[in-house]
Amino acid sequence: MIFHVLTLFPEMIREAAAHSIMGRAVKAEKIQINPVNIRDFAINKHGQVDDAPYGGGAGMVMMAAPVFDAYEYVISQSDNKDMPVIYLSPQGKVLNQPMAQNLSTCGEMILLCGHYEGVDERIIEEIVTAEISIGDYVLTGGEPAALVLIDAVARLVPGVLGKEASFQDESFSGENKNLLEYPHYTRPAVFRGKEVPEVLLSGNHGKIETWRREQSLERTRIKRPELL
């Protein structure tokens, strides 16, 4: 899986991708994260990539030409000319687990990170195949959203987590796609007077599975009843 990230701040993407599970997946060549600096395609020697909006208004708008040239550069370097181009935008559909699972089968994608007041609308019309949001709020740029999407998708790529079971029992995944995940415990068996539920120490896997199912249902009823 290859993630090409069109951004004004490639170091943000590069640094975040160097740690934890993503970092190990990159080293193991399970995924590839390729930050592309839009400023490398600036329209002049001053590195200009934005300008004031037509019609007036606050803020600046990312210009069409540098973004489009960065996109064309990525396409020219790949055999996959039809890879999806995702614009991280609060106007997009909110990212969820089924979307992440679908994207994990793409093989290669381009993520466009906006900044300032966003990008020239003609870029969205010309190259963007989908707009995705990570929530109903506004960020200063698309980089944090791109990292969230990369993490959500990359962990579903075979071999990244090691065992498929690592995510099959999670909230919104597998058979539990409409349930929140059950609680987890580890050593010690007693912490500050609070004990691990006895059933988890019983060794009876049938009872444990029943308990976990009941806990998932109860958690969902209390925290996210709309999912039921």
N, C-alpha and C positions, 0 to 999 in steps of 0.2 A: 504494500500500500504506500503510495507516494502522495504527500500533501505539499503542494506548491502554495506558498503564502505570499501574496502581493501586499506589501506593507511599507510604510515609511520608517518603521522601527524594527528592522530585522533582528537586532540584538535581543529584543524582548522575546521573540519567538525562539531564537537560537538558545538563549540561556535557559528558558523554561523547559525546553525539550531535552536538556542535558541531564535531567535528574529523574530519580525514581523509576517507575515502570516504563515511562516513555523513553528515558535515557537508555535503559537496558534494551528496550525493543529496537532503538536506533542502532546500538552497538551490535546487536544480534542480526541486524539487517532484516527484521520483520517489518519495519516501517522506515520510510525516509521522509524527513521534513526539510523542505527546501525553501528558506526565506528568500524572496526576491525583492530587492530594494527599488521601489518605484522611483526614488530620487535619481537612480542611475539613468533614468530615461527622461530626465528633466528637459524642458524646452530651451534652456539657455545655460550659460556657464555659471550662473548664480544658483543653480539647482532649483529653479522655480517649478513647483508642481501644483500650485493653487492660485486662485484669483478671486476677486470680489464677484458676488453673484449679480447677474443681470436682473434689473428691476429693483436693486437695492436690498438692504437688509443686513443684519449683523452677521459676522463671521465670514469665513472663506470657504470656497468650494474646490475640491480636488479637480484638476483639469482633465479633460478626456484623453488628450494625446499621450501623456506619460503613462497613464493606466493602460491604455490600449496597447502601447508599445511594449510594456512589461508583459502583458498577456500574450502578445504575438511572439515574444522571445521564448516564453515557456512552451507554447505550442510548437515552435520551430525545433525545440530540443527533444520533443517527445514523438513517439510513434502513434500515440493516442490523440487524435485530433478532435475527438468528440467528448473529451472528459468534461464532467460538470463544472460550472463556474458558480461558486456560491458567494453571494454578497452578504456579509454579516451586518444585519440591519434591524433596528427595532420595529420596522414595518413588515418584517418577514414572519413566516409561520414559526411558532415557538418549537424549539428543538425538543423531541421526546425520544423515548427508547426505540420505538419502531422506526423512526427516521434514522437514528444512529445505526440500527441494524441494516437498513437498506443501503445506507452510504458505505458501510463496511465491505460491501461486495463490489464497489466501483473500481477498485484497483488504483485509481489515480484521480485527483481532483485539484481544482484551483480554488483557494479561499481569498477573497478580496476584502481587505480591511480598510474601511473608510476612516476619515478623520475630519476635523473641523465641522463643517455643516454637511458633510457627506461627499458624494461624487457626482459629477455631471450626469444628468439623467440619461444622456445618450449612451453612456457606458452601460447602464443597466439595460437599456433597450437593445444594445448591440451584442453584448457578450454574456450577460448574466443569465443563467438558466434557473436559478432559485435564490430567493432571499430567505435567510434563516435568522431568527432572533433567539437569544437565550433567556428572554424574559421581558416583561413589560416595564422596562426602565431604560434610561439612556446612559451610555458610557462615553468617555472622552475619545475613544477610538475602538476599532474593531479587533484589535489584537487580543485582549482578554477573552472576547467571545470566540475568536478563532481557536484559541488554546483550549477552551472548554469543548468545542466541537471536536477538535483533534483527539482529546483525551477520551471523550465518549465513544468515538468511532474506533480509534486505534486499539482500545482494550478488547474489542470484539473480533479483531483480526486473529485468525488461528495462530497460536504459538506465543502471542504477546503476554497473556496471563499464565500460560503454562498448562492449566487445566480448564476445560470448558465449564466444569462444574463451578468454577470460581465466580461466574456471573449468572449461571442458570437459575440460582435460587434468590437472586437479588430482587429488590423492588423493581417493578415494571419489566421483568425479564422472564423468559421461559413460561412455565405453567402459572407463574405468579404475576403475570403482566398487569393484573388489576388489583394486586395486593402489595402492601408494604412488607419489607423483609422482617422476619422475626428477630428478637433480640439475641445478642451473642454474649458469651462469658468465657473467661479464661482464668488461669491460676492467679491468686490463691482461691480456694473454695469459699473462704470467708474473708470479706474486706470491710473493715470498719463496722462490723456487726451484721453486714448484709451477706446472706448466703446465696450461692448458686442454686437455682431450682433443682430439687432432688431428682427429678426425672432425667436431667442431663447427666447425672452421675450413675444412673441405673444400668447403663449398658444395653437397655432394651430399645433397639432401634425403631421398632414399631411404635412404641409409646412416645419416643422422641419426635418422630415425624408427625404424629398426631398433635403433640404439644406445640410444635413449631407452626403447624397449620392453624391451630386455634389462636396462637399469638399473632400471626399475620392478620387474621381476620379481625381480631380485637384492635390491633394497632390501626388498621385501616378504618375501622368504624369510628375510632376516637379522633384520629389525626386527619384523615382524608376520606370522609364518608361518601363524597361524590364519586369515588372510584368504584364503589360496590354496586 
